[in-house]
Amino acid sequence: MKSKLLGLFSLIGFLLISLNVVAMQPPKEMITKVELGPVNPQLVKVGKGLFTSKCIACHDLDQKKVGPALRNVTKERKPEYIMNVMYNTAKMQKIDPVYKGLLAQYKNVPMPDPNFTETQCRSVLEYLRSVAK
Ligand code: HEC
């Protein structure tokens, strides 16, 4: 009886420690407000480089590939949505109704998190704004 209790307590202790380890990962807040000014050419340049190296495998501007064409995504979606798709990819796949619809449409192939900083996401957003027609 005693040893069973001891076992139970060690299990609880172990679970609490593992929870702590998970909680220690830096929390990423959802982006709730994006201020848009005129398209920033410096960020566009950086964003184009990032897009070409990290996104082009799955996204073309004009044609559907593994993921949707992105030329006019800044006209179809809010900037906060686009930022969060890059910044909080897994969370968006869980909570955003629009994104979840897309996920189903793309046969539940989840886009991988690019692990960008907020500034890198913003650069890609500026690039996408610059290519919209
Ligand atoms: C391995 C393939 C892959 C890579 C790499 C990838 N994506 Fe995606 N992306 C997808 C898929 C597939 C979807 C559709 C939703 C889903 O299934 O997750 C998507 C959806 C999106 C959407 C939502 C479009 C809409 O109409 O709502 C945006 C925005 C987006 N991706 C941007 C990017 C950007 C920017 C990058 C580069 C940092 C990137 N993706 C890298 C596969 C990818």
Residues whose N, C-alpha, C, O or C-beta is under 5 A from the ligand:
A	BS01	HEC	K54 C55 C58 V66 G67 P68 I82 V85 Y99 L102 L103 Y106 N108 V109 P110 M111 P112 P114 V124
